[in-house]
Amino acid sequence: MKDRFQQLLDENEILYGLLCRDPTTIQLELMALAGYHVVWLDLEHAPLTNEHAVELGRTISHLGMVPLVRIPELARTHVQVLLDGGICILNLPDVRSVGQAAEFVRLGKYPPLGKRGVSTTTANLDYVLTDPQQDLAAANSATRLMVMIESDQGYSDLDAILDIEGLDMITVGPSDWSVQSGCYDVVAKQHLAEKIEHVFKAATKAGKITVHNVSDVAGVRQCRDWGVRVMMVGVDVHVQRKALADTLDALRNARD
């Protein structure tokens, strides 16, 4: 199994991606042409199915990018199917305990790290299992499991979560975290700022790959200071909405 994600990390200080809730093949081609590295397919907040995500993921991979899928919940029916279908990074939202993270690894990694089921005809193994010990070890290395810290409960278990072998990546969910804390807007940013910084610095120190959303140059610089390696530059729906609105506004406001 080729580890395209590691190749990109070795070649670039920062990888850039886009969170997609309404992806099309043309959109993916345009992203590849623009130089994006990671495509985050969202099964939690979009009506995408496992089957659709696998199909899109194969296109993403063949375009030279890396598919990342956020599953809606921790279930073997999501983990097994998506990883067998060639998804390189699987993201579990709202992890609140070390037990959840450990179960994710159990479902998502082959033995000895986990208990993932083995098939000889899956996309992640290029549809052939030649040397089980060697091939499955390579697949474990090339398959990244990522968790999201989105609550004070998950934050309190952070150190134990970071100690789990087989857990490769981590990110945060500021929106859900702030709402659950009863905070909004500026107050929310102030309330979570130190905790988010601690998550990323602790994860980087623990050897985990970190992912975060950025919206401006200042955000990129801050993320670099925290050791973030993958930066998501927005959501496809927001990007398209802004482009459509700006284009029309420019024409409506045109003057001779």
PAPA-349597 format. One line per field, with one value per residue: residue in three letters; x, y, z of N, C-alpha, C, O in turn. Coordinates in steps of 0.2 Angstrom, whole numbers, plus 5000, padded with zeros to 4 digits. Layout:
<recs>
zase (ALA,...)
n.x (X,...)
n.y (Y,...)
n.z (Z,...)
ca.x (X,...)
ca.y (Y,...)
ca.z (Z,...)
c.x (X,...)
c.y (Y,...)
c.z (Z,...)
o.x (X,...)
o.y (Y,...)
o.z (Z,...)
</recs>
This chain:
<recs>
zase (MET,LYS,ASP,ARG,PHE,GLN,GLN,LEU,LEU,ASP,GLU,ASN,GLU,ILE,LEU,TYR,GLY,LEU,LEU,CYS,ARG,ASP,PRO,THR,THR,ILE,GLN,LEU,GLU,LEU,MET,ALA,LEU,ALA,GLY,TYR,HIS,VAL,VAL,TRP,LEU,ASP,LEU,GLU,HIS,ALA,PRO,LEU,THR,ASN,GLU,HIS,ALA,VAL,GLU,LEU,GLY,ARG,THR,ILE,SER,HIS,LEU,GLY,MET,VAL,PRO,LEU,VAL,ARG,ILE,PRO,GLU,LEU,ALA,ARG,THR,HIS,VAL,GLN,VAL,LEU,LEU,ASP,GLY,GLY,ILE,CYS,ILE,LEU,ASN,LEU,PRO,ASP,VAL,ARG,SER,VAL,GLY,GLN,ALA,ALA,GLU,PHE,VAL,ARG,LEU,GLY,LYS,TYR,PRO,PRO,LEU,GLY,LYS,ARG,GLY,VAL,SER,THR,THR,THR,ALA,ASN,LEU,ASP,TYR,VAL,LEU,THR,ASP,PRO,GLN,GLN,ASP,LEU,ALA,ALA,ALA,ASN,SER,ALA,THR,ARG,LEU,MET,VAL,MET,ILE,GLU,SER,ASP,GLN,GLY,TYR,SER,ASP,LEU,ASP,ALA,ILE,LEU,ASP,ILE,GLU,GLY,LEU,ASP,MET,ILE,THR,VAL,GLY,PRO,SER,ASP,TRP,SER,VAL,GLN,SER,GLY,CYS,TYR,ASP,VAL,VAL,ALA,LYS,GLN,HIS,LEU,ALA,GLU,LYS,ILE,GLU,HIS,VAL,PHE,LYS,ALA,ALA,THR,LYS,ALA,GLY,LYS,ILE,THR,VAL,HIS,ASN,VAL,SER,ASP,VAL,ALA,GLY,VAL,ARG,GLN,CYS,ARG,ASP,TRP,GLY,VAL,ARG,VAL,MET,MET,VAL,GLY,VAL,ASP,VAL,HIS,VAL,GLN,ARG,LYS,ALA,LEU,ALA,ASP,THR,LEU,ASP,ALA,LEU,ARG,ASN,ALA,ARG,ASP)
n.x (5004,5003,5010,5004,5000,5011,5021,5018,5019,5032,5037,5032,5030,5018,5002,4988,4970,4953,4936,4923,4906,4898,4903,4909,4915,4921,4924,4933,4944,4947,4952,4963,4971,4973,4982,4979,4980,4974,4958,4943,4930,4914,4904,4897,4889,4883,4874,4881,4885,4893,4896,4896,4907,4918,4919,4921,4933,4942,4943,4949,4961,4967,4969,4980,4979,4974,4962,4951,4940,4926,4917,4900,4898,4905,4907,4908,4902,4905,4919,4926,4921,4924,4938,4943,4939,4949,4951,4961,4963,4954,4941,4936,4923,4920,4926,4926,4932,4946,4943,4934,4943,4952,4944,4941,4954,4955,4945,4950,4963,4974,4979,4994,4990,4976,4960,4955,4946,4951,4953,4956,4954,4953,4953,4962,4973,4977,4970,4975,4983,4998,5010,5005,5009,5019,5012,5000,5006,5011,5000,4994,5003,5000,4987,4978,4971,4961,4956,4943,4943,4931,4925,4925,4925,4932,4944,4949,4953,4964,4978,4978,4972,4981,4992,4988,4993,4993,4984,4984,4982,4976,4963,4953,4936,4930,4917,4906,4912,4912,4898,4893,4899,4892,4896,4899,4904,4915,4918,4918,4929,4939,4937,4941,4954,4966,4965,4964,4976,4984,4980,4985,4999,5003,4999,5007,5020,5018,5020,5010,5000,4994,4979,4970,4958,4960,4958,4964,4980,4986,4981,4987,5000,4999,4995,5007,5016,5010,5013,5005,5002,4993,4982,4965,4957,4944,4926,4918,4905,4904,4915,4910,4898,4903,4910,4901,4892,4901,4905,4892,4889,4900,4897,4884,4887,4895,4902,4901)
n.y (4994,5011,5025,5039,5050,5052,5054,5066,5074,5073,5080,5093,5107,5111,5104,5107,5108,5105,5105,5096,5095,5094,5088,5086,5078,5086,5097,5091,5089,5102,5106,5098,5103,5116,5113,5108,5096,5088,5081,5083,5073,5074,5065,5067,5079,5080,5073,5061,5045,5029,5022,5032,5040,5031,5030,5043,5045,5036,5043,5055,5050,5045,5057,5061,5067,5066,5056,5060,5055,5060,5051,5048,5042,5030,5015,4999,4996,5008,5010,4999,4997,5009,5010,4998,5002,5010,5023,5034,5042,5042,5050,5052,5060,5071,5064,5058,5051,5040,5027,5027,5031,5021,5010,5014,5012,4998,4994,5000,4996,4983,4967,4967,4979,4981,4974,4973,4967,4956,4956,4949,4956,4970,4988,4995,4987,4986,4976,4964,4952,4948,4945,4942,4947,4957,4965,4969,4976,4986,4992,4996,5006,5016,5019,5031,5036,5047,5058,5069,5082,5089,5094,5098,5086,5077,5084,5083,5070,5070,5067,5053,5049,5053,5044,5032,5019,5018,5027,5041,5054,5071,5083,5098,5103,5117,5124,5115,5113,5125,5129,5118,5122,5133,5145,5159,5166,5180,5177,5163,5161,5166,5158,5145,5146,5144,5131,5124,5128,5120,5107,5105,5108,5098,5086,5087,5086,5073,5066,5065,5069,5084,5093,5107,5121,5135,5153,5164,5173,5176,5165,5154,5157,5156,5142,5136,5139,5131,5119,5113,5102,5100,5110,5116,5125,5129,5127,5119,5123,5136,5142,5141,5148,5161,5164,5165,5175,5186,5187,5191,5202,5211,5213,5219,5231,5237,5251,5263)
n.z (5000,4995,5003,5002,5009,5018,5010,5005,5016,5019,5008,5009,5020,5026,5024,5013,5014,5010,5017,5012,5008,4998,4986,4969,4955,4946,4954,4962,4953,4950,4962,4963,4953,4958,4968,4980,4994,5003,5004,5013,5017,5022,5032,5043,5043,5031,5018,5013,5008,5014,5002,4992,4997,4996,4982,4979,4986,4979,4967,4972,4977,4965,4958,4965,4977,4995,5003,5016,5028,5038,5049,5055,5067,5079,5072,5066,5054,5047,5049,5044,5031,5024,5026,5020,5007,5003,5009,5016,5028,5043,5052,5068,5076,5091,5102,5118,5128,5133,5131,5120,5110,5110,5106,5093,5087,5089,5080,5068,5065,5059,5067,5075,5082,5082,5079,5066,5052,5040,5022,5006,4995,4994,4991,4998,4999,4987,4980,4982,4993,4996,5005,5020,5033,5031,5022,5029,5040,5033,5028,5040,5044,5034,5035,5043,5059,5066,5079,5086,5097,5106,5117,5135,5142,5134,5133,5146,5146,5138,5138,5141,5129,5120,5122,5116,5106,5089,5086,5076,5072,5077,5080,5083,5088,5087,5086,5091,5104,5110,5110,5118,5130,5133,5127,5115,5100,5102,5116,5116,5109,5117,5128,5124,5119,5125,5128,5116,5110,5119,5116,5103,5104,5114,5107,5096,5103,5107,5096,5087,5072,5068,5064,5058,5056,5046,5042,5038,5035,5048,5055,5049,5053,5067,5068,5063,5073,5083,5079,5069,5055,5045,5037,5035,5024,5023,5020,5007,5003,5009,5002,4988,4990,4993,4982,4972,4976,4977,4963,4957,4964,4960,4947,4948,4954,4945,4936,4922)
ca.x (5000,5007,5008,5004,5000,5018,5025,5016,5021,5039,5038,5029,5030,5011,4998,4982,4964,4946,4931,4918,4900,4894,4908,4908,4921,4924,4927,4940,4949,4949,4956,4970,4974,4975,4987,4977,4983,4969,4950,4940,4923,4910,4898,4893,4885,4881,4870,4885,4885,4899,4898,4898,4913,4923,4919,4925,4940,4946,4945,4954,4968,4970,4971,4986,4977,4973,4955,4950,4933,4924,4912,4896,4898,4910,4903,4911,4900,4908,4926,4928,4919,4928,4946,4943,4938,4955,4951,4968,4962,4947,4941,4930,4921,4917,4929,4925,4935,4951,4939,4932,4949,4955,4939,4943,4960,4953,4941,4953,4970,4975,4983,4993,4987,4969,4956,4952,4945,4956,4951,4962,4951,4951,4956,4967,4978,4978,4966,4979,4987,5004,5013,5000,5013,5022,5006,4996,5010,5012,4993,4993,5007,4998,4981,4978,4965,4961,4950,4942,4942,4925,4921,4929,4926,4937,4950,4951,4956,4968,4984,4977,4971,4988,4996,4986,4997,4989,4980,4989,4981,4971,4960,4948,4930,4928,4910,4903,4915,4910,4891,4892,4901,4888,4899,4898,4908,4922,4918,4920,4937,4943,4937,4944,4960,4972,4964,4965,4983,4987,4979,4990,5006,5003,4999,5014,5025,5017,5021,5003,5000,4988,4975,4966,4955,4962,4954,4968,4987,4987,4979,4992,5006,4998,4995,5014,5019,5008,5015,5000,5004,4988,4977,4959,4956,4937,4921,4916,4899,4906,4919,4906,4893,4906,4912,4894,4890,4906,4904,4886,4890,4904,4893,4879,4890,4899,4901,4904)
ca.y (5000,5017,5030,5045,5055,5052,5057,5073,5077,5073,5085,5100,5109,5112,5102,5111,5104,5108,5101,5095,5093,5093,5087,5083,5076,5092,5101,5088,5090,5109,5106,5095,5108,5121,5111,5105,5090,5084,5082,5080,5071,5075,5061,5069,5085,5080,5067,5057,5038,5026,5020,5038,5042,5027,5032,5050,5043,5033,5048,5059,5046,5045,5064,5063,5070,5061,5057,5060,5055,5060,5047,5051,5039,5025,5009,4994,4997,5014,5010,4993,4998,5015,5009,4993,5005,5014,5029,5035,5045,5041,5054,5051,5066,5071,5059,5060,5046,5036,5021,5028,5031,5014,5006,5016,5009,4991,4993,5003,4994,4976,4965,4967,4985,4981,4968,4975,4961,4955,4953,4949,4959,4977,4993,4998,4982,4985,4970,4957,4951,4944,4943,4945,4950,4963,4969,4972,4981,4992,4995,5000,5013,5020,5021,5036,5037,5054,5060,5076,5084,5094,5095,5098,5079,5074,5087,5080,5063,5071,5064,5046,5048,5054,5038,5026,5017,5017,5034,5044,5061,5074,5090,5100,5105,5123,5126,5111,5113,5132,5128,5114,5126,5139,5151,5160,5172,5182,5174,5156,5160,5167,5152,5139,5148,5141,5123,5122,5128,5115,5101,5105,5107,5091,5081,5087,5083,5066,5063,5064,5074,5089,5096,5113,5125,5142,5157,5170,5172,5175,5159,5150,5158,5153,5135,5134,5139,5125,5112,5110,5100,5100,5116,5116,5132,5131,5122,5120,5127,5143,5145,5142,5154,5168,5166,5166,5181,5191,5188,5194,5209,5215,5215,5223,5237,5240,5257,5264)
ca.z (5000,4995,5008,4998,5014,5021,5004,5004,5022,5018,5003,5011,5028,5027,5019,5013,5012,5010,5020,5007,5010,4992,4981,4963,4951,4943,4960,4965,4948,4951,4968,4962,4948,4962,4972,4987,4996,5007,5004,5019,5015,5028,5033,5049,5042,5024,5016,5009,5010,5013,4995,4988,5000,4993,4975,4978,4988,4974,4962,4975,4977,4958,4957,4969,4984,5000,5005,5023,5029,5045,5050,5059,5073,5079,5071,5062,5047,5044,5049,5040,5024,5022,5026,5014,5001,5001,5012,5019,5035,5045,5057,5073,5080,5098,5106,5125,5133,5131,5129,5113,5106,5110,5102,5086,5085,5088,5073,5062,5064,5059,5072,5083,5085,5083,5077,5060,5048,5034,5016,5001,4988,4995,4988,5002,4998,4980,4978,4983,4999,4995,5011,5025,5039,5028,5019,5034,5043,5029,5028,5047,5044,5029,5037,5049,5063,5068,5083,5087,5104,5105,5124,5141,5144,5130,5134,5152,5144,5132,5139,5140,5122,5116,5124,5113,5100,5083,5085,5072,5071,5081,5079,5088,5085,5091,5086,5096,5110,5113,5111,5124,5135,5134,5125,5108,5097,5106,5122,5115,5107,5123,5133,5121,5116,5129,5128,5109,5109,5123,5112,5097,5107,5117,5102,5092,5107,5108,5089,5083,5066,5070,5059,5061,5051,5046,5038,5036,5036,5055,5058,5047,5057,5073,5068,5063,5080,5087,5076,5065,5049,5040,5038,5031,5022,5023,5018,5000,5002,5010,4996,4983,4991,4993,4975,4968,4979,4975,4956,4956,4967,4956,4941,4949,4956,4939,4933,4916)
c.x (5004,5005,5009,5004,5007,5022,5024,5019,5029,5041,5036,5029,5023,5007,4991,4976,4958,4941,4925,4912,4895,4899,4906,4915,4925,4927,4933,4945,4951,4954,4963,4974,4977,4981,4985,4980,4978,4962,4947,4932,4919,4904,4894,4888,4883,4878,4874,4885,4892,4901,4900,4905,4919,4924,4923,4932,4944,4948,4950,4961,4971,4972,4977,4985,4976,4966,4955,4942,4931,4917,4907,4896,4903,4906,4907,4909,4902,4916,4929,4927,4924,4936,4947,4943,4943,4955,4957,4967,4955,4947,4935,4929,4919,4920,4929,4929,4941,4948,4937,4937,4952,4950,4940,4949,4959,4949,4945,4960,4970,4979,4990,4990,4980,4966,4953,4951,4949,4952,4956,4960,4949,4955,4962,4974,4980,4975,4970,4983,4992,5007,5009,5004,5015,5016,5002,4999,5010,5005,4992,4997,5003,4991,4981,4972,4966,4955,4949,4940,4937,4922,4927,4930,4931,4944,4953,4955,4962,4975,4984,4976,4977,4992,4994,4990,4992,4984,4985,4988,4976,4969,4955,4941,4927,4921,4906,4905,4912,4903,4890,4894,4897,4891,4898,4902,4914,4923,4920,4927,4941,4943,4941,4951,4966,4971,4966,4973,4987,4986,4984,4997,5007,5003,5005,5019,5024,5018,5015,5003,4993,4985,4970,4963,4958,4958,4958,4976,4989,4986,4984,4998,5005,4998,5002,5017,5017,5010,5010,5003,4999,4983,4971,4957,4949,4932,4919,4910,4900,4910,4915,4901,4897,4908,4906,4892,4894,4906,4898,4887,4894,4901,4888,4881,4895,4897,4904,4911)
c.y (5006,5022,5037,5051,5057,5056,5064,5077,5078,5079,5092,5101,5109,5108,5106,5107,5108,5103,5101,5092,5091,5093,5084,5081,5082,5096,5098,5089,5097,5109,5103,5100,5114,5120,5109,5098,5085,5086,5079,5079,5071,5070,5062,5074,5085,5073,5062,5050,5035,5024,5026,5040,5038,5029,5038,5049,5041,5038,5053,5056,5046,5051,5066,5066,5064,5062,5056,5060,5055,5056,5050,5048,5033,5018,5005,4995,5003,5012,5005,4995,5004,5013,5003,4997,5010,5021,5029,5037,5044,5046,5053,5057,5065,5065,5061,5056,5042,5029,5021,5028,5024,5009,5008,5013,5001,4990,4995,5000,4986,4974,4966,4973,4985,4974,4969,4968,4962,4952,4954,4953,4966,4982,4995,4993,4981,4979,4964,4957,4946,4941,4946,4949,4957,4968,4973,4977,4987,4996,4999,5006,5018,5022,5025,5036,5043,5055,5067,5077,5090,5095,5095,5091,5076,5077,5085,5073,5064,5067,5056,5044,5048,5048,5032,5025,5015,5022,5038,5052,5064,5081,5092,5102,5111,5125,5122,5112,5120,5131,5124,5117,5132,5145,5152,5166,5173,5178,5167,5156,5161,5161,5146,5140,5144,5133,5121,5122,5122,5108,5100,5104,5100,5086,5081,5084,5075,5062,5062,5070,5078,5092,5102,5117,5132,5146,5163,5168,5172,5168,5154,5151,5155,5145,5132,5134,5133,5119,5109,5108,5101,5105,5115,5123,5134,5125,5124,5124,5134,5146,5146,5148,5161,5170,5168,5173,5187,5192,5192,5201,5214,5217,5220,5230,5240,5247,5259,5268)
c.z (5000,5000,5005,5003,5017,5016,5004,5010,5022,5013,5005,5019,5030,5022,5019,5011,5012,5013,5015,5009,5004,4986,4975,4960,4949,4949,4962,4960,4949,4957,4967,4957,4952,4966,4979,4988,4999,5006,5009,5017,5022,5028,5039,5048,5035,5022,5011,5012,5010,5006,4991,4991,4997,4986,4975,4981,4983,4969,4966,4975,4970,4955,4961,4975,4989,5003,5013,5024,5037,5045,5055,5066,5073,5078,5066,5055,5043,5043,5044,5032,5021,5021,5020,5008,4999,5004,5017,5027,5037,5052,5062,5077,5087,5102,5113,5130,5129,5128,5122,5108,5105,5106,5095,5083,5084,5082,5067,5060,5063,5065,5070,5086,5086,5081,5071,5056,5042,5028,5011,4995,4990,4992,4992,5002,4991,4977,4978,4989,4998,5001,5017,5031,5036,5025,5024,5039,5039,5028,5035,5047,5039,5030,5044,5052,5066,5073,5084,5094,5103,5112,5129,5143,5140,5131,5141,5151,5139,5133,5138,5133,5118,5117,5120,5107,5095,5082,5082,5072,5076,5079,5084,5084,5089,5092,5092,5103,5114,5114,5117,5130,5137,5131,5117,5106,5101,5112,5121,5113,5113,5128,5131,5119,5119,5128,5121,5108,5113,5119,5107,5099,5110,5112,5098,5096,5107,5101,5085,5077,5068,5064,5062,5055,5052,5041,5035,5038,5044,5058,5055,5051,5064,5073,5067,5069,5084,5084,5071,5058,5043,5041,5033,5030,5022,5021,5011,4999,5003,5004,4990,4984,4990,4985,4971,4970,4976,4967,4954,4958,4963,4950,4942,4951,4951,4937,4927,4917)
o.x (5009,4999,5014,5007,5009,5026,5029,5021,5032,5047,5039,5027,5022,5009,4989,4977,4958,4941,4923,4912,4890,4898,4901,4920,4931,4933,4938,4951,4957,4959,4968,4980,4982,4984,4989,4981,4979,4960,4947,4929,4922,4899,4888,4882,4880,4880,4872,4884,4896,4907,4905,4909,4924,4930,4928,4937,4950,4954,4955,4966,4977,4976,4980,4990,4976,4964,4957,4939,4934,4912,4909,4894,4905,4902,4910,4913,4902,4918,4933,4932,4926,4939,4952,4946,4943,4959,4958,4971,4951,4951,4929,4933,4917,4916,4932,4930,4941,4951,4938,4937,4954,4953,4940,4948,4961,4951,4944,4963,4967,4983,4992,4988,4978,4970,4947,4956,4950,4949,4961,4964,4944,4961,4968,4979,4983,4977,4968,4986,4991,5008,5010,5002,5015,5017,5000,4996,5010,5005,4989,4994,5004,4988,4984,4966,4971,4949,4954,4936,4938,4916,4932,4935,4936,4949,4959,4959,4964,4977,4988,4978,4978,4997,4998,4990,4987,4981,4990,4993,4972,4973,4954,4942,4923,4919,4903,4901,4911,4901,4886,4892,4898,4889,4897,4904,4918,4928,4925,4931,4946,4948,4943,4955,4970,4976,4969,4976,4991,4991,4987,5001,5013,5007,5007,5023,5029,5017,5015,5006,4988,4988,4968,4966,4960,4955,4956,4978,4994,4990,4986,5001,5010,5001,5004,5021,5020,5009,5011,5006,5001,4980,4972,4956,4947,4935,4918,4910,4897,4908,4915,4900,4894,4907,4907,4890,4892,4906,4899,4885,4893,4902,4887,4878,4898,4891,4910,4914)
o.y (5007,5023,5040,5056,5063,5060,5068,5083,5083,5082,5097,5096,5106,5110,5108,5103,5114,5097,5107,5086,5088,5096,5080,5084,5082,5099,5101,5090,5098,5113,5106,5100,5117,5124,5109,5095,5079,5092,5073,5084,5067,5072,5060,5074,5090,5068,5059,5049,5038,5025,5026,5042,5040,5029,5039,5052,5042,5039,5055,5060,5048,5052,5071,5068,5058,5067,5051,5064,5052,5057,5054,5051,5030,5016,5008,4995,5003,5013,5006,4994,5003,5015,5004,4994,5013,5025,5025,5035,5047,5045,5053,5060,5060,5062,5067,5058,5041,5026,5016,5024,5022,5005,5003,5010,4998,4985,4992,5002,4983,4978,4966,4973,4987,4969,4966,4964,4967,4947,4958,4953,4969,4981,4997,4996,4977,4976,4959,4962,4940,4935,4952,4955,4962,4974,4979,4982,4993,5002,5004,5011,5024,5027,5023,5038,5044,5053,5071,5074,5095,5098,5092,5089,5072,5074,5084,5072,5059,5063,5053,5039,5044,5047,5027,5029,5012,5023,5040,5056,5060,5084,5088,5104,5110,5127,5125,5112,5120,5134,5126,5116,5135,5151,5148,5170,5169,5176,5164,5151,5158,5159,5143,5135,5141,5130,5115,5118,5119,5104,5095,5100,5097,5081,5076,5080,5072,5056,5058,5075,5075,5094,5101,5117,5135,5144,5167,5163,5168,5166,5149,5145,5152,5142,5127,5129,5131,5113,5103,5113,5101,5106,5115,5126,5140,5120,5129,5128,5138,5151,5151,5152,5165,5175,5172,5177,5192,5198,5197,5206,5219,5223,5225,5235,5245,5248,5256,5270)
o.z (5004,5001,5007,5002,5018,5018,5003,5010,5024,5013,5002,5023,5035,5016,5025,5006,5014,5011,5013,5012,5004,4981,4975,4962,4949,4948,4964,4962,4948,4957,4969,4959,4951,4969,4984,4983,4998,5005,5010,5016,5026,5025,5040,5050,5033,5026,5007,5018,5007,5004,4987,4987,4995,4984,4970,4978,4983,4966,4962,4974,4969,4951,4960,4979,4987,5005,5016,5021,5041,5042,5059,5071,5068,5083,5061,5050,5037,5038,5040,5028,5015,5016,5017,5003,4994,5002,5021,5031,5033,5056,5059,5080,5089,5105,5115,5136,5123,5124,5118,5103,5099,5102,5090,5078,5080,5079,5062,5055,5067,5068,5064,5092,5092,5080,5069,5055,5039,5028,5011,4990,4987,4991,4989,5003,4989,4972,4975,4992,4998,5001,5019,5032,5040,5027,5023,5041,5042,5028,5035,5049,5041,5027,5049,5049,5070,5071,5083,5097,5101,5111,5128,5146,5143,5131,5141,5155,5137,5128,5135,5130,5113,5113,5120,5102,5096,5077,5086,5072,5079,5076,5088,5078,5093,5097,5096,5108,5119,5120,5122,5136,5142,5134,5113,5111,5102,5114,5125,5115,5114,5131,5135,5118,5115,5127,5120,5105,5110,5119,5106,5097,5109,5113,5096,5093,5108,5100,5080,5078,5069,5059,5067,5050,5057,5036,5031,5040,5045,5062,5059,5053,5067,5078,5070,5071,5089,5088,5069,5055,5037,5047,5027,5035,5020,5021,5009,4994,5000,5002,4987,4979,4987,4983,4967,4965,4974,4965,4950,4955,4962,4948,4938,4950,4952,4937,4925,4912)
</recs>
